Amino acid sequence: MDMQLGISVSAVLGIVIVLRLMRRTEPRSRFDEKLSAFLCVAFGVLIAATPWGHAILRLAGIAARATH
């Protein structure tokens, strides 16, 4: 039950992040920038324990080894 809740919260948070990033590029307040950073970090923490998060970590490791 907890995993289903975590996945649905991360899905909603991912949608919110995408919608915020789709806005026009214009000067933003510091609060707006901090909120965006907080949402991205929270999203990363939520997906880290999922199989999708593990796959992203593996791909990032492969990319890091390829560029090293």
SETOR-741853 format. One record per residue (C-alpha): residue number from 1; residue in three letters; x, y, z. Coordinates in steps of 0.05 Angstrom, whole numbers, padded with zeros to 5 digits. Layout:
BEGIN
k, r, east, north, up
NUM, ALA, X, Y, Z
...
// end
This chain:
BEGIN
k, r, east, north, up
1, MET, 00000, 00000, 00000
2, ASP, 00056, 00049, 00017
3, MET, 00090, 00037, -00050
4, GLN, 00027, 00053, -00089
5, LEU, 00019, 00118, -00050
6, GLY, 00092, 00137, -00064
7, ILE, 00085, 00123, -00138
8, SER, 00021, 00164, -00146
9, VAL, 00051, 00223, -00107
10, SER, 00113, 00221, -00149
11, ALA, 00071, 00218, -00213
12, VAL, 00032, 00280, -00192
13, LEU, 00096, 00315, -00171
14, GLY, 00128, 00298, -00238
15, ILE, 00069, 00329, -00274
16, VAL, 00073, 00392, -00232
17, ILE, 00148, 00398, -00247
18, VAL, 00136, 00390, -00322
19, LEU, 00080, 00442, -00321
20, ARG, 00124, 00491, -00283
21, LEU, 00182, 00481, -00332
22, MET, 00137, 00491, -00392
23, ARG, 00122, 00563, -00372
24, ARG, 00153, 00619, -00411
25, THR, 00223, 00639, -00392
26, GLU, 00218, 00704, -00355
27, PRO, 00249, 00733, -00293
28, ARG, 00226, 00693, -00233
29, SER, 00228, 00709, -00159
30, ARG, 00276, 00675, -00112
31, PHE, 00218, 00640, -00079
32, ASP, 00196, 00612, -00146
33, GLU, 00266, 00585, -00159
34, LYS, 00271, 00555, -00090
35, LEU, 00203, 00522, -00098
36, SER, 00224, 00491, -00164
37, ALA, 00288, 00465, -00133
38, PHE, 00251, 00437, -00074
39, LEU, 00200, 00402, -00119
40, CYS, 00255, 00371, -00161
41, VAL, 00292, 00345, -00099
42, ALA, 00228, 00317, -00069
43, PHE, 00213, 00283, -00136
44, GLY, 00283, 00252, -00137
45, VAL, 00275, 00226, -00066
46, LEU, 00207, 00195, -00082
47, ILE, 00230, 00158, -00145
48, ALA, 00297, 00136, -00116
49, ALA, 00267, 00074, -00084
50, THR, 00226, 00053, -00145
51, PRO, 00251, 00006, -00201
52, TRP, 00247, 00066, -00248
53, GLY, 00293, 00105, -00202
54, HIS, 00342, 00047, -00200
55, ALA, 00342, 00044, -00276
56, ILE, 00358, 00118, -00280
57, LEU, 00415, 00109, -00230
58, ARG, 00443, 00052, -00272
59, LEU, 00439, 00093, -00336
60, ALA, 00473, 00152, -00301
61, GLY, 00529, 00105, -00277
62, ILE, 00539, 00078, -00347
63, ALA, 00542, 00149, -00376
64, ALA, 00592, 00169, -00322
65, ARG, 00637, 00109, -00337
66, ALA, 00633, 00123, -00411
67, THR, 00656, 00195, -00403
68, HIS, 00710, 00179, -00353
// end
